[in-house]
Amino acid sequence: MPEQQLRILINQMSIEEKISQLLQLAGPFFEGSESQGEITGPMEALGITDHSIRNTGSVLGLTGAKEVIQVQEAHLKNNRLGIPLLMMADIVHGYKTIFPVPLAIGCSWDMDMAENTAVIAAAEASAAGVHVTFAPMVDLVRDPRWGRVMESTGEDPFLNSEFARAFVRGFQGSDLTQDRSRVAACVKHFAAYGASEGGRDYNTVDMSERQLREYYLPAYRAALDEGCEMVMTAFNTVDGIPATGNRRLMRDLLRDEWGFDGVLISDWGAVKEMIPHGIAAGEAEAAYRAIQAGVDIEMMTPSYEHHLKGLIENGQVDESLLDEAVMRILKLKHTLGLFDNPHRGASIELEQELILSETHRQAARDAAAKSCVLLKNDNVLPLKKEQKIALIGPFAQSGDILGPWSWMGSKEEAIQVYTGMVNLVGSTNITTAQGCDIETGTEAQLAEALLAAQHSDVIVLALGEHSEMSGEAGSLADIRLPQIQLELIAALQSLNKPMVAVLFNGRPLDLHGVYDQVDAVLEAWYPGTEGGAAIADLLYGRQNPSARLTMSFPYSVGQVPVYYNHFNTGRPQGAPDAQVRYVSQYLDIPNEPLLPFGYGLSYTTFEYSEATISSTTMTLEQPLTIKVRVTNTGECTGEELVQLYIRDLVGEVVRPVKELKSFRKIILEPKESQEVTFTLTEEQLRYHHSNLEFKSDFGDFHAYIGSNSRDVTELKFTLTK
C-alpha cells in the first residue's frame, strides 16, 4: 500500500478515528482478550469508550498467537475501515527463551552473539503475534544505583553504539515486510534517561548539549542509522523540559536534523506526566506539547483522545500534525505487511515449535557462558569433578535468574545452578544448602550450611539480588549484597575452605565483604533460562571465561558515578607537583573503581609485548597502524579481548583521560602468540567542540593498548596538517 493509498485512507477517516490511531492501550481493553473482564475499572478511570477502543491503533503487552489472532479478528470486524492493530511488547532479552540481561550481553563484547539473541527473541515473539518490541535500550549508564543499568550495555558510547546496531539488525533483519520472523525495533529512551540524578528512576537529567551529543546520543543515532523503525521518549527532563514534550529534542533534533520519519511513542503515561513535572496545567496542555513535539503514539493515557480534537477545532493545533502522526503509524503497519496479512507471523503451531526449542536453549547457554565475568580467581577455579562441593546460598536452587524484563519467561523452566552442576558432573560430590534467604535468614539455615561446608573441599556460594531489586523502579542507595548474605560469607570463611562466589545481580555492586573474603568471584548477572547450565560449564572449565566488564565496579557507592572515560581536573591526584592533600581525591577511599571498564579474567594468562606505532605523526589523510603481540602464557586455550584507547592531551574543551576506539577478540592456544593490528584514523579523533562542531584537534595524543582500561601500554603520536 503506497503512500498515496495511505493518504486516501486517511482522508476517509473522521477526526475521531485519526486521533484514536494515536492511542495505545493494554491488551485487556480489547474484545477477544482472555482477561477482558478485568478492565471495567481502568476503562472508567481513563475515560475510554467503546468507540475509542474500536479505533485504537496499537496494543501494549498482548501476546500469544491464539489471543492475538482473536483480538485482531474482533478488532477488524469492529473497525469501520478495517485498519489492523499494531501489537507491541517488551521483548528485551528474550521472549520465552530468556538470554542474559543486556548488561551481561554487553560484557561479551560479541556483536554476532548479541545479534543472534535478538534474532531468536524476534522469531519467538513474532510467532506469538508481536509486531514491535520496546528494545533495544541504549541509554549510556554511569550510576549503578539506577536499577535500569541492567537493560543497558554499559558506560561507553562507542561500544553501546555497536550493540545498538547489532540488536536492531537482529530484531528487524533486512526486510520486515517479507520476513515475518522479525519484529520492528523501538530504541529507547530518548534521551539521556541513564543520567538520572542520584541514580533514582524517573528523576531529573541536566547536562550540556555538548555532553549530550558526545556521550548520550551516539547509540540512539547508531540504532536509527541501522534502520530502527521506532523511538520511545524518556521519562526524564532534558534541559528543563520533559522529553515527551521537548520540541527541540524531538522535532528539531530527531525529526529535522537526523531525518527520522518513523514512529515516536511516549513511554507509559509520559504525556500526562508532564502535569506533575510542572510544564502542563492539565491534560489538554500536555496533549498540545506532545503533538507539537512530534509524539505519534500516547501510551496508556488519554490526553490525545480527550483533548486533541478540541485543540484542532480551536486552532491551537494544525490538523496536519495529526495527519502526519497517523501517516507514520499507517506506514509502519504497511511496512510490517499488516494490511495484507493482519496476523502477520502469529501461528499457534510455529509458536509451539520455536519456543524454548533445543536450538534456542543452546544459544541461551552459549550466550550466558560468554557473558559471565570472572572477577577474581586465586587458583580455585576451574573445579575438578572429583572435588566435594558444598553449593550454598539463596540462588543455589533458585529459578529467579532470568532478571527484569523477562515477563514471558518461566522461572520453573530455568536451569538452576544445582541442576546445571549435577547434569554436568553428577550428584555424588555435590551437597547443597540454602544458608539464608536473599534478605533474611535463620539459625537453622546457617547451621545446615556450615554442616554441608565442613565436609567439602570447596564452597561455592550462589548469592545476589532478587530480580525486583533492579530493573525499572529498582533504584538502590546501598549497592552491597544484603547483610544476611555477607554474614553467611563471614561464617563460612571461618572454616578456612576455598570459597567461590557466583553473583546474580542486575548492577555493578560494592563487593566489600565478598571480593575480600572469597578466593574466586564469577559475576553471572541474570544469565537467563540456561544460566545454571552455563555457570556449571564455567565452574568446571568446560568453558573458559572470556567476558569483560562494560561498566566499572565501584570501590564504594560514595564514588558513583564512577567511569573510566572521566575528565582530569586541574589538581589531579598523583600529579608530580601536587601537594598531598590539595588534590581531587577522597580522604577515605581511592579515586579508582575496584574493577575497571574492560576488566575480566580467564583460566589462562596473557602477556602483551612489542607494542608499536607506525609513525609518531598522523595526518588527516594518513592513518596510523598500531600493533601488539599477545601471548597465551598459561596452560589452556583462551580468548583475549585486546582493547585500544586514545587520549587527546590538549583539546578545545577538556577531553577524557581515555576513550575506547577499537577492540579485537583473539583465541590463542597455550604458548601461542599473535600480532594484533589496529588502524587508527583521524576520524576516530573527532569530538564535539564548544560550538558543537564535530572535528579533531591538531596536537599531541596518547594511544593505549592492553587488556582493560587500566592495564595498558602507552604510545605517543601527534596529529599534524
Residue pairs with C-beta under 8 A, 6 or more apart in sequence:
1 9
1 334
1 339
3 327
3 331
6 327
6 330
6 331
6 334
7 327
9 81
9 83
9 330
10 18
10 323
10 326
10 327
10 330
12 81
13 21
13 81
13 326
15 309
15 312
15 319
15 322
16 51
16 55
16 309
17 55
17 80
17 81
18 322
18 323
18 326
19 304
19 305
19 308
19 309
19 322
20 51
20 52
20 54
20 55
20 56
20 57
20 305
21 55
21 56
21 57
21 83
21 325
21 326
21 329
21 330
22 57
22 296
22 297
22 298
22 304
22 305
22 308
22 322
22 325
22 326
22 329
23 52
23 56
23 57
23 58
23 297
23 298
23 302
23 304
23 305
24 56
24 57
24 58
24 59
24 60
24 88
24 265
24 297
24 298
24 299
24 300
25 48
25 53
25 56
25 59
25 60
25 300
26 39
26 42
26 59
26 60
26 61
26 62
26 300
27 33
27 35
27 59
27 60
27 61
27 62
27 63
27 67
27 71
28 35
28 36
28 38
28 39
28 42
29 36
29 39
29 42
29 43
29 48
29 53
29 56
29 59
30 36
30 53
30 56
30 59
30 62
30 71
30 74
30 75
30 85
31 53
31 71
31 74
31 75
31 78
32 67
32 70
32 71
32 72
32 73
32 74
32 75
33 62
33 67
33 70
33 71
34 67
42 48
46 301
46 302
47 302
47 305
47 306
48 302
48 305
52 302
52 305
54 75
54 78
54 79
54 80
55 79
55 80
55 83
56 85
57 83
57 85
57 86
57 297
57 329
58 85
58 86
58 87
58 88
58 132
58 297
58 329
59 71
59 85
59 86
59 87
59 88
60 88
60 89
60 268
60 299
60 300
61 88
61 89
61 90
62 68
62 71
62 87
62 89
62 129
63 87
63 89
63 95
63 125
63 128
63 129
63 130
63 408
64 128
64 129
64 351
65 127
65 128
65 129
65 346
65 347
65 348
65 350
65 351
66 348
67 129
68 87
68 128
68 129
68 130
68 343
68 346
69 129
69 343
69 346
69 348
71 85
72 84
72 85
72 87
72 129
72 342
72 343
72 346
75 84
75 85
76 82
76 84
76 342
83 330
83 333
84 333
84 338
84 339
84 342
85 342
86 131
86 132
86 329
86 332
86 333
86 336
86 338
87 129
87 130
87 131
87 132
88 130
88 131
88 132
88 133
88 134
88 186
89 125
89 130
89 132
89 133
89 134
90 133
90 134
90 135
90 405
90 407
91 121
91 122
91 125
91 130
91 133
91 134
91 135
91 183
91 408
92 102
92 133
92 134
92 135
92 136
92 137
92 151
92 405
92 406
93 99
93 100
93 101
93 102
93 105
93 117
93 121
93 135
93 403
93 405
93 406
93 528
94 117
94 120
94 121
94 124
94 364
94 406
94 409
94 528
94 529
95 121
95 124
95 125
95 128
95 130
95 355
95 408
96 124
96 355
96 356
96 408
96 409
96 410
97 120
97 121
97 124
97 355
97 356
97 357
97 360
97 361
97 363
97 364
97 409
97 528
97 529
98 364
98 402
98 403
98 406
98 409
98 414
98 528
98 529
99 105
99 117
99 120
99 121
99 363
99 364
99 367
99 368
99 528
99 529
100 367
100 368
100 371
100 403
100 525
100 526
100 527
100 528
100 531
101 150
101 151
101 403
101 404
101 405
101 506
101 525
101 526
101 528
102 136
102 137
102 150
102 151
102 152
102 153
102 163
103 149
103 150
103 151
103 152
103 153
103 154
103 506
103 507
103 525
103 550
103 551
104 368
104 371
104 372
104 524
104 525
104 526
104 527
104 547
105 113
105 114
105 117
105 153
105 163
105 367
105 371
106 152
106 153
106 154
106 159
106 160
106 163
106 550
106 551
107 154
107 371
107 372
107 373
107 523
107 525
107 547
107 548
107 549
107 550
107 600
108 114
108 367
108 370
108 371
108 546
108 547
109 159
109 547
109 548
109 550
109 641
109 663
109 665
110 370
110 665
111 162
111 163
111 165
111 166
112 166
113 366
113 367
113 370
114 163
114 166
114 167
114 170
115 166
115 167
115 169
115 170
116 170
116 363
116 367
117 170
117 363
117 364
117 367
118 135
118 136
118 166
118 167
118 168
118 169
118 170
118 171
119 170
119 171
119 173
119 182
120 360
120 363
121 133
121 170
121 171
122 133
122 170
122 171
122 172
122 173
122 181
122 182
122 183
123 181
123 182
123 354
124 351
124 354
124 355
124 360
125 133
125 183
126 180
126 181
126 182
126 183
126 344
126 345
126 346
127 181
127 345
127 346
127 347
127 350
127 351
127 353
127 354
127 355
128 346
128 351
128 355
128 408
129 343
129 344
129 345
129 346
130 183
131 183
131 184
131 336
131 338
131 344
132 183
132 184
132 185
132 186
132 229
132 230
132 332
133 171
133 183
133 184
133 185
133 186
134 186
134 188
134 232
135 167
135 171
135 185
135 186
135 188
136 163
136 164
136 167
136 168
136 171
136 185
136 187
136 188
136 223
137 148
137 151
137 152
137 187
137 188
137 189
138 152
138 153
138 160
138 161
138 163
138 164
138 187
138 188
138 219
138 220
138 222
138 223
139 148
139 151
139 152
139 188
139 189
139 192
139 193
139 194
139 216
139 219
139 234
140 152
140 154
140 155
140 156
140 157
140 160
140 192
140 194
140 195
140 215
140 216
140 219
141 148
141 149
141 152
141 154
141 155
141 194
141 551
142 155
142 194
142 195
142 551
142 560
142 561
142 562
142 563
143 149
143 194
143 195
143 196
143 198
143 199
143 560
143 561
144 199
144 479
144 507
144 508
144 509
144 551
144 554
144 560
145 198
145 199
145 200
145 475
145 476
145 477
145 479
145 507
145 557
145 560
146 194
146 196
146 199
146 200
146 201
146 475
146 507
147 201
147 404
147 469
147 470
147 471
147 472
147 473
147 474
147 475
147 476
147 506
147 507
148 193
148 194
148 201
148 470
148 471
148 472
148 474
149 194
149 470
149 506
149 507
149 508
149 551
150 403
150 404
150 470
150 471
150 506
150 507
150 525
150 526
151 404
151 405
151 471
152 160
152 194
153 159
153 160
153 163
153 550
154 160
154 549
154 550
154 551
154 597
155 550
155 551
155 552
155 563
155 564
155 565
155 597
156 550
156 564
156 565
156 597
156 660
157 214
157 215
157 216
157 218
157 219
158 218
158 659
158 660
158 661
159 550
159 660
160 218
160 219
160 222
161 218
161 219
161 221
161 222
162 222
163 219
164 187
164 219
164 220
164 222
164 223
164 226
165 222
165 223
165 225
165 226
167 185
167 223
168 185
168 187
168 223
168 226
168 227
168 228
169 226
171 182
171 183
171 184
171 185
172 182
172 183
172 184
172 185
172 226
172 227
172 228
172 229
173 179
173 181
173 182
176 182
176 183
176 184
176 229
176 335
176 336
176 337
177 335
177 336
177 337
178 337
180 337
180 341
180 344
180 345
181 345
184 229
184 230
184 332
184 335
184 336
185 223
185 228
185 229
185 230
186 228
186 229
186 230
186 231
186 232
186 265
187 220
187 223
187 224
187 228
187 230
187 231
187 232
188 231
188 232
188 234
188 267
189 232
189 233
189 234
189 235
189 236
189 243
189 267
190 220
190 231
190 232
190 233
190 234
190 243
190 249
190 250
190 254
191 212
191 216
191 217
191 220
191 234
191 238
191 243
191 249
192 205
192 207
192 212
192 216
192 234
192 236
192 238
193 205
193 234
193 235
193 236
193 243
194 216
195 205
195 207
195 216
195 236
196 202
196 203
196 204
196 205
196 236
197 203
197 204
197 205
197 206
198 475
199 475
199 476
199 560
199 561
200 475
201 235
201 472
201 473
201 474
201 475
202 235
202 236
203 236
204 236
204 237
205 234
205 236
205 237
205 238
206 237
206 239
206 240
207 216
209 239
209 692
210 653
210 688
210 689
210 690
210 692
212 238
213 688
213 692
214 687
214 688
220 231
221 258
224 231
224 258
224 260
224 262
228 262
229 262
229 263
229 332
229 335
230 262
230 263
230 264
230 265
230 332
231 254
231 260
231 262
231 263
231 264
231 265
232 264
232 265
232 266
232 267
233 243
233 244
233 250
233 264
233 265
233 266
233 267
233 270
233 295
234 243
234 244
234 267
234 270
235 242
235 243
235 244
235 267
235 270
235 273
236 242
236 243
237 243
237 277
238 246
238 249
239 246
239 248
239 249
241 248
241 249
241 279
242 270
242 273
242 274
242 277
242 279
243 249
243 250
243 270
244 266
244 267
244 270
244 271
244 273
244 274
244 289
244 290
244 293
244 295
245 271
245 274
245 279
245 280
245 286
245 289
245 290
245 292
245 293
245 295
246 293
247 289
247 292
247 293
247 294
249 293
250 264
250 293
250 294
250 295
251 292
251 293
251 294
254 260
254 264
254 294
255 261
255 294
261 328
262 328
262 332
263 296
263 297
263 328
263 329
263 332
264 294
264 295
264 296
264 297
264 328
265 295
265 296
265 297
265 299
266 290
266 295
266 297
266 298
266 299
266 301
267 299
268 299
268 300
269 299
269 300
269 301
270 299
271 286
271 287
271 290
271 295
271 298
271 299
271 301
271 303
271 304
272 283
272 286
272 301
272 303
274 280
274 285
274 286
274 289
274 290
275 281
275 282
275 283
275 286
279 289
280 286
280 288
280 289
283 301
283 302
283 303
283 306
283 307
284 303
284 306
284 307
284 310
284 311
286 303
287 298
287 303
287 304
287 306
287 307
287 308
287 311
288 307
288 311
288 316
288 317
290 298
290 303
290 304
291 304
291 308
291 311
291 317
291 321
291 322
291 325
292 317
292 321
294 325
295 325
296 325
296 328
296 329
297 325
297 329
298 304
298 305
308 317
308 322
311 317
312 318
312 319
312 322
333 339
336 344
337 344
338 344
354 360
356 413
356 529
361 529
361 530
362 530
364 528
364 529
364 530
365 530
365 533
365 534
365 537
366 534
367 528
367 534
368 524
368 527
368 528
368 530
368 531
368 533
368 534
368 535
369 534
369 537
369 538
369 543
370 546
370 547
371 525
371 527
371 547
372 522
372 523
372 524
372 525
372 527
372 534
372 535
372 538
372 545
372 547
373 522
373 523
373 545
373 547
373 548
373 549
373 599
373 600
374 381
374 520
374 521
374 522
374 523
374 538
374 545
374 547
374 600
374 601
374 602
374 603
375 511
375 515
375 521
375 522
375 523
375 553
375 595
375 599
375 600
375 601
376 515
376 518
376 519
376 520
376 521
376 601
377 519
377 520
377 521
377 601
377 603
378 519
378 520
379 519
380 458
380 498
380 499
380 500
380 519
380 520
381 500
381 520
381 522
381 538
381 539
381 541
381 603
382 538
382 539
382 540
382 541
382 603
383 389
383 458
383 460
383 500
383 539
383 540
383 541
384 540
385 425
385 426
385 429
385 540
386 429
387 429
387 457
387 458
388 429
388 430
388 431
388 455
388 456
388 457
388 458
389 421
389 429
389 430
389 431
389 456
389 457
389 458
389 459
389 460
390 431
390 432
390 433
390 449
390 452
390 453
390 455
390 456
390 458
390 459
390 460
390 497
391 417
391 418
391 421
391 430
391 431
391 432
391 433
391 460
391 462
392 432
392 433
392 434
392 435
392 449
392 452
392 453
392 459
392 460
392 461
392 462
392 488
392 492
393 434
393 435
393 436
393 461
393 462
393 463
393 485
393 488
393 502
394 434
394 435
394 436
394 437
394 438
394 462
394 463
394 464
394 485
395 401
395 417
395 462
395 463
395 464
395 502
395 504
396 416
396 417
396 418
396 432
396 433
396 434
396 435
396 462
397 416
397 417
397 418
397 419
397 432
397 434
398 411
398 416
398 417
398 462
398 504
399 410
399 411
399 412
399 413
399 414
399 416
400 411
400 466
400 467
400 504
401 411
401 414
401 416
401 417
401 504
401 524
401 526
401 527
401 528
401 531
401 532
402 409
402 411
402 414
402 467
402 526
402 528
402 529
402 531
403 467
403 470
403 471
403 506
403 525
403 526
403 528
404 467
404 468
404 470
404 471
404 472
404 474
404 506
404 526
405 471
406 467
406 526
406 528
409 528
409 529
410 529
413 529
414 528
414 529
414 530
414 531
414 532
415 423
415 529
415 530
415 531
415 532
415 533
416 532
417 460
417 462
417 502
417 531
417 532
417 535
417 536
418 430
418 432
418 532
419 532
419 533
420 531
420 532
420 533
420 534
420 535
420 536
420 537
421 430
421 532
421 535
421 536
421 539
421 540
422 430
423 533
423 536
424 533
424 536
424 537
424 540
424 542
425 536
425 540
431 452
431 455
431 456
432 452
433 445
433 448
433 449
433 451
433 452
433 453
434 445
434 448
434 449
435 441
435 445
435 446
435 448
435 449
435 461
435 488
435 492
436 442
436 445
436 446
436 449
436 484
436 485
436 487
436 488
437 445
437 484
438 464
438 465
438 466
438 482
438 484
438 485
439 466
439 482
439 484
440 484
441 484
441 487
441 488
446 488
446 491
449 488
449 491
449 492
450 491
450 492
450 495
453 459
453 492
453 495
453 497
454 495
456 497
457 497
457 498
458 497
458 498
458 499
458 500
459 492
459 495
459 497
459 498
459 499
459 500
460 499
460 500
460 502
460 539
461 488
461 489
461 492
461 499
461 500
461 501
461 502
461 518
462 502
462 504
463 481
463 485
463 488
463 489
463 501
463 502
463 503
463 504
463 514
464 481
464 503
464 504
464 505
464 524
465 481
465 482
465 504
465 505
465 506
465 507
467 506
467 526
468 474
469 476
469 505
469 506
470 476
470 505
470 506
470 507
471 506
474 506
476 507
477 557
478 510
478 557
479 507
479 508
479 509
479 510
479 554
479 557
480 486
480 509
480 510
480 511
480 512
480 513
480 557
481 503
481 509
481 513
481 514
486 513
486 514
489 499
489 501
489 513
489 514
489 517
489 518
490 513
490 517
492 499
493 499
493 517
493 518
498 519
498 520
499 517
499 518
499 519
499 520
500 518
500 519
500 520
500 521
500 522
500 539
501 514
501 518
501 520
501 521
501 522
502 522
502 524
502 535
502 539
503 509
503 514
503 521
503 522
503 523
503 524
503 525
504 524
504 525
504 526
504 527
505 523
505 525
505 526
506 525
506 526
508 549
508 551
508 552
508 553
508 554
509 553
510 554
510 555
510 556
510 557
510 594
511 521
511 553
511 594
512 556
514 521
515 521
515 594
522 535
522 538
522 539
522 545
523 549
524 531
524 535
527 534
527 535
534 543
536 542
537 543
538 544
538 545
541 603
541 636
544 602
544 603
544 604
544 636
544 637
544 638
544 639
545 600
545 601
545 602
545 603
546 600
546 602
546 638
546 639
546 640
546 641
546 665
547 600
548 598
548 599
548 600
548 641
548 708
549 595
549 596
549 597
549 598
549 599
549 600
549 708
550 597
550 598
551 563
551 597
552 562
552 563
552 564
552 593
552 595
552 596
552 597
553 593
553 594
553 595
554 560
554 562
554 593
554 594
555 562
555 589
555 590
555 592
555 593
555 594
556 589
558 586
558 589
559 586
559 589
559 591
559 593
562 593
563 597
564 593
564 596
564 597
564 598
564 657
564 658
564 709
564 710
565 597
565 656
565 657
565 658
565 659
565 660
566 656
566 657
567 654
567 655
567 656
567 657
568 654
568 657
569 583
569 584
571 578
571 582
571 583
571 584
572 578
572 583
572 584
573 583
573 584
573 585
573 591
574 583
575 583
584 591
585 591
592 710
596 708
596 709
596 710
597 660
597 708
597 709
598 641
598 643
598 660
598 707
598 708
598 709
598 710
599 707
599 708
599 709
599 710
600 641
600 708
602 634
602 638
602 639
602 640
603 634
603 636
603 638
604 632
604 633
604 634
604 635
604 636
604 637
604 638
604 670
605 632
605 633
605 634
606 630
606 631
606 632
606 633
606 634
606 638
606 640
606 668
606 707
607 630
607 631
607 633
608 628
608 629
608 630
608 705
608 706
608 707
608 713
609 628
609 629
609 631
610 627
610 628
610 629
610 675
611 626
611 627
611 628
611 629
611 705
611 713
611 715
612 626
612 627
612 628
612 715
613 624
613 625
613 626
613 627
613 703
613 715
613 716
613 717
614 624
614 625
614 626
615 622
615 624
615 717
616 716
616 717
616 718
617 717
617 718
617 719
617 720
618 624
618 680
618 682
618 685
618 701
618 717
618 718
618 719
618 720
619 682
619 719
619 720
619 721
620 682
620 721
621 682
623 679
623 680
623 681
623 682
624 679
624 680
624 703
624 717
625 677
625 678
625 679
625 680
626 644
626 677
626 678
626 679
626 680
626 703
626 705
626 715
627 675
627 676
627 677
627 678
628 642
628 675
628 676
628 705
628 713
629 673
629 674
629 675
629 676
630 640
630 642
630 666
630 668
630 673
630 674
630 675
630 676
631 668
631 671
631 672
631 673
632 638
632 640
632 668
632 669
632 670
632 671
632 672
632 673
633 671
634 670
635 670
636 670
637 667
637 668
637 669
637 670
638 667
638 668
639 665
639 666
639 667
639 668
640 665
640 666
640 668
640 707
641 663
641 664
641 665
641 707
642 663
642 664
642 665
642 666
642 676
642 705
642 706
642 707
643 660
643 662
643 663
643 705
643 706
643 707
643 708
643 709
643 712
644 660
644 661
644 662
644 663
644 678
644 680
644 703
644 704
644 705
645 658
645 659
645 660
645 661
645 703
645 704
645 705
645 709
645 712
646 658
646 659
646 661
646 680
646 684
646 685
646 701
646 702
646 703
646 704
647 655
647 656
647 657
647 658
647 659
647 701
647 702
647 704
648 655
648 685
648 687
648 696
648 697
648 699
648 701
649 655
649 699
649 700
649 701
649 702
650 697
650 699
650 700
651 687
651 697
652 689
652 690
652 697
653 687
653 689
653 690
655 687
658 704
658 709
660 709
661 678
661 680
661 684
662 678
662 680
662 684
664 676
664 678
666 674
666 676
668 674
678 705
680 703
682 696
682 719
683 696
685 696
685 697
685 701
685 719
686 694
686 695
686 696
687 694
687 695
687 696
688 694
689 695
696 719
697 719
698 719
698 720
698 721
699 718
699 719
700 716
700 717
700 718
701 716
701 717
701 718
701 719
702 714
702 715
702 716
702 717
703 714
703 715
703 716
703 717
704 712
704 713
704 714
704 715
705 712
705 713
705 715
706 712
706 713
